Amino acid sequence: MEIIHIDDNNLAEWQENSRKNVMALGFFDGVHKGHQQVIGTAAEEAEKAGAALDVMSFFPHPKTVLSNGWVRVDYLMPLEEKARVLESLGVDRFYIVRFTKKFASLSPEVYVKEYLSEFDTIHAVAGYDFSYGFKGQGTIDRLYRDSDQQIGVSKIEKVEHAGEKISSTRIRAAILEGRVAELRQMLGRRYRTCAELSDGYLSLKEYYLLPQDGIYDVIIEARGSQHLTQIYVDREHKKIIFTKKCLMDQINQHEIAITWDRRIASYSFYHMVAQ
């Protein structure tokens, strides 16, 4: 899969180097089951048309840019992890558009022309709540018209779990409350983060979300091997502590992944046992 960062300086270059594609549109933080429905539908359309399957997203989050940095967004994953998951779903190209105030000010018609029509997009797929252009005036329902009826459109209705919409916001809440076992139903996989070792502790790399304090069953991946173990999360100090200290001697300090299975005890229980 190609990963292509788009900004004003190289937009024309990639317009010229485009090829027939079906484009999945969205921010895709977490690449949850709702996002997977968008990408899966785009994959079906691409196969029918003999076209490439592409994803167009953007970074940083619009709320951060439009608030001049005052609004902090807690991401579920960095771009590298998002790319890893998208590649596993069969995506050919991952376009990451640099979100700026200039980009946000484009009219819906200009956005469709410059970022879809001129990228040789023949069909676009997005969720029912996707919006584009100045103040989000463009919606998936008007994209066909904004493209002068040249781009086909598929709208994905909301995907639910336990009677509620699956969303990045709902997943963030589950992580922050330590309900990591529920994530499999919304992500279609366990929550996975990357970490680094420092002074005997693990700390998550940037753009990952740390679960609530407590003890967790996890899988530690390092040096090409996996270790079923337990860790303790101290979110106040942003530290992850091994309950089995000997594991520290077995892991690579540069490439560490944590796959979260379930929370088995709280902060207070950990301290009660420790005392």
C-alpha positions as MATLAB code, in Angstrom:
seq = 'MEIIHIDDNNLAEWQENSRKNVMALGFFDGVHKGHQQVIGTAAEEAEKAGAALDVMSFFPHPKTVLSNGWVRVDYLMPLEEKARVLESLGVDRFYIVRFTKKFASLSPEVYVKEYLSEFDTIHAVAGYDFSYGFKGQGTIDRLYRDSDQQIGVSKIEKVEHAGEKISSTRIRAAILEGRVAELRQMLGRRYRTCAELSDGYLSLKEYYLLPQDGIYDVIIEARGSQHLTQIYVDREHKKIIFTKKCLMDQINQHEIAITWDRRIASYSFYHMVAQ';
ca = [
       0.000    0.000    0.000;
       1.227    3.476   -0.864;
       0.979    6.178    1.808;
       0.764    9.642    0.250;
       0.725   12.924    2.161;
      -1.078   15.681    0.237;
      -0.679   19.428    0.695;
      -0.750   22.547   -1.500;
       2.797   21.895   -2.701;
       2.194   18.458   -4.223;
      -1.547   18.440   -4.925;
      -1.127   18.995   -8.680;
       1.556   16.302   -8.882;
      -0.716   13.639   -7.394;
      -3.664   14.758   -9.471;
      -1.511   14.044  -12.526;
      -0.350   10.702  -11.120;
      -3.809    9.446  -10.234;
      -5.606    6.511  -11.826;
      -9.168    5.220  -11.834;
     -10.213    4.577   -8.249;
     -13.043    4.149   -5.791;
     -12.426    6.434   -2.812;
     -13.433    5.769    0.799;
     -13.753    9.075    2.658;
     -13.473    9.830    6.377;
     -11.164   10.435    9.307;
     -11.159    6.714   10.227;
      -9.763    7.090   13.756;
      -9.739    3.566   15.184;
     -10.863    2.001   11.878;
     -13.849    0.525   13.729;
     -16.661   -1.602   12.292;
     -18.462    1.434   10.896;
     -15.319    2.476    9.049;
     -14.794   -1.086    7.900;
     -18.276   -1.063    6.372;
     -17.314    2.050    4.381;
     -14.072    0.481    3.174;
     -15.686   -2.882    2.478;
     -18.365   -1.245    0.310;
     -15.678    0.728   -1.513;
     -13.764   -2.518   -2.106;
     -16.853   -4.117   -3.682;
     -17.365   -1.104   -5.968;
     -13.680   -1.102   -6.926;
     -13.772   -4.785   -7.837;
     -16.888   -4.316   -9.975;
     -15.330   -1.376  -11.818;
     -11.815   -2.794  -12.135;
     -10.538    0.228  -10.214;
      -8.080    0.771   -7.375;
      -9.317    0.929   -3.778;
      -8.138    4.157   -2.170;
      -8.774    5.917    1.124;
      -8.640    9.688    1.580;
      -8.357   10.999    5.113;
      -6.855   14.118    6.673;
      -4.639   15.189    9.560;
      -4.578   16.830   12.057;
      -8.135   16.715   13.349;
     -10.290   19.657   12.176;
     -11.242   20.572   15.761;
      -7.589   21.220   16.604;
      -6.943   23.350   13.517;
     -10.147   25.382   13.643;
      -9.703   26.117   17.367;
      -6.125   27.342   16.806;
      -4.887   24.454   18.920;
      -7.106   25.130   21.925;
      -9.104   21.926   21.479;
      -7.147   18.765   22.249;
      -8.204   15.614   20.426;
      -7.389   12.239   21.988;
      -6.585   10.036   19.019;
      -7.128    6.281   19.126;
      -4.138    5.564   16.912;
      -1.317    7.336   15.055;
      -1.210    7.442   11.271;
       1.232    4.506   11.088;
      -1.168    2.208   12.945;
      -4.096    3.434   10.862;
      -2.100    2.638    7.730;
      -1.293   -0.857    9.038;
      -4.983   -1.639    9.544;
      -6.014   -0.124    6.198;
      -3.417   -2.206    4.400;
      -4.833   -5.344    6.032;
      -8.217   -4.378    4.525;
      -6.783   -4.341    1.002;
      -6.399   -0.589    0.453;
      -4.112    0.333   -2.454;
      -3.412    3.985   -1.638;
      -3.840    5.913    1.599;
      -4.059    9.657    0.925;
      -3.541   11.873    3.989;
      -4.560   15.461    3.247;
      -3.002   18.101    5.474;
      -5.975   19.790    7.125;
      -5.540   23.556    7.208;
      -7.867   26.521    7.470;
      -7.399   27.051    3.739;
      -8.498   23.468    3.049;
     -11.476   23.937    5.396;
     -12.544   27.066    3.492;
     -12.951   25.292    0.133;
     -16.488   25.265   -1.203;
     -18.038   21.792   -1.449;
     -17.881   21.971   -5.253;
     -14.166   22.898   -5.293;
     -13.348   20.146   -2.781;
     -15.026   17.509   -4.958;
     -13.339   18.839   -8.097;
      -9.800   19.115   -6.693;
      -9.705   16.096   -4.389;
     -11.960   13.599   -6.153;
     -12.681   14.419   -9.796;
      -9.070   15.386  -10.527;
      -7.898   12.244   -8.720;
      -9.865   10.157  -11.260;
     -12.331    8.983   -8.626;
     -15.285    7.224  -10.258;
     -17.160    6.340   -7.058;
     -17.037    7.691   -3.495;
     -18.142    5.928   -0.310;
     -18.661    7.567    3.075;
     -20.712    7.337    6.236;
     -24.094    9.051    6.487;
     -22.604   11.812    8.670;
     -19.558   12.609    6.506;
     -19.299   16.273    5.521;
     -16.892   18.312    3.442;
     -16.240   21.861    2.294;
     -16.745   25.184    4.061;
     -18.470   24.714    7.436;
     -19.290   21.139    6.447;
     -21.874   22.305    3.938;
     -21.181   19.347    1.657;
     -22.787   16.015    2.539;
     -22.670   12.577    0.984;
     -26.217   13.146   -0.289;
     -25.096   16.019   -2.534;
     -21.713   14.688   -3.657;
     -23.134   13.248   -6.873;
     -24.508   16.680   -7.776;
     -21.305   18.464   -6.720;
     -19.372   16.247   -9.150;
     -21.627   17.249  -12.066;
     -23.077   13.735  -11.883;
     -19.710   12.184  -12.749;
     -18.957   10.365   -9.488;
     -21.141    7.555   -8.179;
     -21.927    7.603   -4.463;
     -22.617    5.032   -1.749;
     -23.816    6.189    1.681;
     -23.278    3.884    4.655;
     -25.889    4.124    7.385;
     -24.855    3.955   11.027;
     -23.461    0.683   12.316;
     -24.559   -0.231   15.836;
     -23.489   -2.390   18.750;
     -25.863   -3.053   21.677;
     -28.362   -0.600   20.212;
     -25.965    2.347   19.987;
     -23.927    3.793   17.153;
     -20.324    2.607   16.943;
     -18.194    5.746   16.917;
     -14.672    6.851   17.738;
     -16.130    8.877   20.641;
     -17.804    5.800   22.122;
     -14.609    3.765   21.756;
     -12.569    6.481   23.481;
     -14.993    6.419   26.411;
     -14.703    2.627   26.706;
     -10.896    2.831   26.765;
     -10.807    5.616   29.343;
     -13.173    3.605   31.552;
     -11.066    0.451   31.214;
     -13.716   -1.505   29.301;
     -11.198   -2.862   26.798;
     -12.925   -6.261   26.498;
     -15.882   -4.481   24.824;
     -13.677   -3.053   22.097;
     -13.606   -6.278   20.111;
     -17.323   -5.849   19.385;
     -16.772   -2.328   18.042;
     -13.341   -2.614   16.431;
     -13.652   -6.172   15.159;
     -10.309   -6.842   16.851;
      -8.603   -6.231   20.183;
      -7.270   -2.758   20.918;
      -3.564   -2.579   20.043;
      -1.036    0.070   21.024;
       2.696    0.560   20.572;
       4.941    1.436   23.489;
       8.528    2.088   24.463;
      10.564    1.031   27.490;
      12.127    3.627   29.771;
      13.508    3.257   33.311;
      11.734   -0.052   33.832;
       8.331    1.204   32.708;
       6.420    1.120   29.466;
       4.869    4.277   28.086;
       2.582    4.518   25.071;
       3.845    6.251   21.980;
       2.179    9.445   20.791;
      -1.461    9.359   19.578;
      -2.472    6.262   21.541;
      -4.992    6.341   24.380;
      -4.073    4.865   27.756;
      -6.842    2.928   29.554;
      -8.043    3.561   33.100;
      -5.883    2.578   36.087;
      -5.936   -1.122   36.869;
      -4.488   -4.533   36.075;
      -5.001   -5.893   32.561;
      -4.514   -9.181   30.781;
      -2.508   -8.318   27.668;
      -0.302   -9.737   24.951;
       3.139   -8.139   24.700;
       4.741   -8.466   21.271;
       8.495   -7.937   21.075;
      11.403   -9.381   19.101;
       8.947  -11.309   16.964;
       7.528  -13.229   19.931;
       4.375  -12.880   22.012;
       4.027  -12.969   25.797;
       0.707  -13.483   27.594;
       1.067  -11.448   30.760;
      -0.471   -8.858   33.060;
       0.390   -5.193   33.398;
      -0.626   -2.418   35.754;
      -1.648    0.977   34.354;
      -0.893    4.152   36.299;
      -2.611    6.720   34.090;
      -1.855    9.699   36.329;
       1.871    9.228   35.711;
       1.349    7.734   32.218;
       3.208    4.573   33.198;
       2.648    0.891   32.479;
       4.215   -1.437   35.018;
       5.015   -5.111   34.510;
       3.566   -7.407   37.161;
       6.277   -9.875   36.127;
       9.536   -7.943   36.246;
      11.484  -10.701   34.511;
       9.677   -9.932   31.261;
      11.601   -6.670   30.938;
      14.771   -8.642   30.176;
      13.100  -10.367   27.205;
      11.718   -7.438   25.229;
      13.189   -5.214   22.565;
      13.291   -1.589   23.695;
      12.324   -0.192   20.301;
       9.516   -2.362   18.923;
       6.905   -3.176   21.553;
       3.185   -3.693   20.955;
       0.486   -4.220   23.583;
      -2.752   -5.976   22.667;
      -5.328   -5.349   25.399;
      -7.600   -8.254   26.366;
      -9.465   -7.330   29.558;
      -9.264   -5.412   32.827;
      -9.173   -7.803   35.760;
      -8.660   -5.550   38.791;
      -8.869   -1.937   39.807;
      -6.257    0.495   41.079;
      -7.357    0.017   44.701;
      -7.168   -3.777   44.432;
      -3.630   -3.560   43.059;
      -2.492   -1.435   46.009;
      -4.272   -3.657   48.532;
      -2.408   -6.698   47.181;
       0.887   -4.807   47.019;
       0.616   -3.825   50.667;
];
